[in-house]
Amino acid sequence: MKTRVLLFGQLAEITGSKELEMEGCADTAALLSILHEQFPVLAQSKYVVAVNQEMISGNKNLPENSIVALLPPFSGG
């Protein structure tokens, strides 16, 4: 099961990439656990999660070929 992960702003800087491909993640909890293990600074960062262009809270199952976006806090005016 493939999942595409899109990263923006400081999160892309932390991982060194704007896009990652993950294998075998059944839900967002598993995906985030793997990402936090690979990139410990990411675990300390604030961000919201969107799955297939829908903001989520809590854990969500990831269907095949899901796109998960990690969005840092937005600022501006």
C-alpha positions in Angstrom: 0.0 0.0 0.0 1.6 3.3 -1.2 1.0 6.6 0.4 2.3 9.9 -0.9 3.3 12.4 1.7 3.5 16.1 0.9 5.5 18.4 3.2 5.4 22.2 3.2 7.5 25.0 4.7 9.7 24.1 7.7 8.5 20.5 7.5 10.0 20.1 4.1 13.2 21.6 5.5 13.3 19.1 8.4 12.9 16.1 6.1 15.0 17.5 3.2 12.1 16.8 0.8 8.8 18.2 -0.3 7.5 14.8 -1.1 8.0 11.3 0.3 6.5 7.9 -0.6 5.7 5.6 2.2 4.8 1.9 2.0 2.6 -0.3 4.3 0.9 2.4 6.4 -2.6 1.4 7.2 -3.5 4.6 9.0 -2.2 8.1 9.8 -1.0 7.0 13.3 1.3 4.4 11.7 2.5 6.8 9.1 3.3 9.6 11.6 5.0 7.1 13.9 7.4 6.1 11.1 8.0 9.7 10.1 8.7 10.7 13.7 11.1 7.9 14.1 12.9 8.8 10.9 12.8 12.6 11.6 12.8 13.2 15.4 12.5 17.0 15.0 9.3 16.5 13.1 7.8 14.9 16.2 8.4 18.2 18.0 6.9 20.4 15.3 3.4 21.7 15.1 1.3 20.8 12.0 -2.1 19.7 10.8 -2.7 16.6 8.7 -4.9 16.4 5.6 -5.8 13.1 3.9 -6.9 13.4 0.2 -7.4 17.1 0.6 -9.5 16.8 3.8 -8.2 18.1 7.1 -8.4 15.4 9.8 -8.1 15.2 13.6 -7.2 11.9 15.2 -6.4 8.7 13.4 -7.7 7.9 9.9 -7.4 4.8 7.7 -5.4 5.3 4.5 -6.8 3.8 1.4 -4.4 2.7 -1.4 -2.7 5.6 -3.1 -3.7 8.2 -0.5 -2.1 11.6 -0.4 -1.3 12.9 3.0 -0.3 16.5 3.5 1.5 17.8 6.6 0.8 21.5 6.9 2.7 23.8 9.3 1.0 26.7 10.9 0.3 29.5 8.5 1.1 33.1 9.2 0.5 36.2 7.3 -1.9 39.0 7.1 
